[in-house]
């Protein structure tokens, strides 16, 4: 378990360093969230930056499919995240026309307005409290755990955890599950926010086949 945690931390650190040194990718004021997992046997380690999310579908005592959120959305309005940013002279506030969205700003400039507290890239904010250190969690899998969804915030902005697992569970095949989820999210954006452009919607679904082998993931 401990070596998995150290490996995850090291991989995130190296990824951010390589982005910074890349000769053709300009990440000074652009960046990305990340949600990753490593599965070894029944051990699951999840690493998260920003507001992408991992959600597991599992069976409860009544055999109903339920959603378990495996990550925390690391947004700037979380007290510990805001405190770190402000201690580094970064600013956290929401704009008047979207008071529900806290953003990270430079000390003396109303930019870039990043809506997450941790990210790869966005090096203009790395001296002001933005970090690329993942929040890492561990879980011991059980035979009741069926699949895991990794998806960007564009999906979770318009679909609940339960809605997402129900969409995946109802997909005609595993191969089409991720596409079904993204298509539903895009349609939901058009219905809920008809005047705005939909946020990035990307998803990966990992199906757990315990009866075959605890090491098998499709």
Order of alpha helices (4+ residues) and beta strands (2+ residues): alpha-beta-beta-beta-beta-beta-alpha-beta-beta-beta-beta-beta-beta-alpha-alpha-alpha-beta
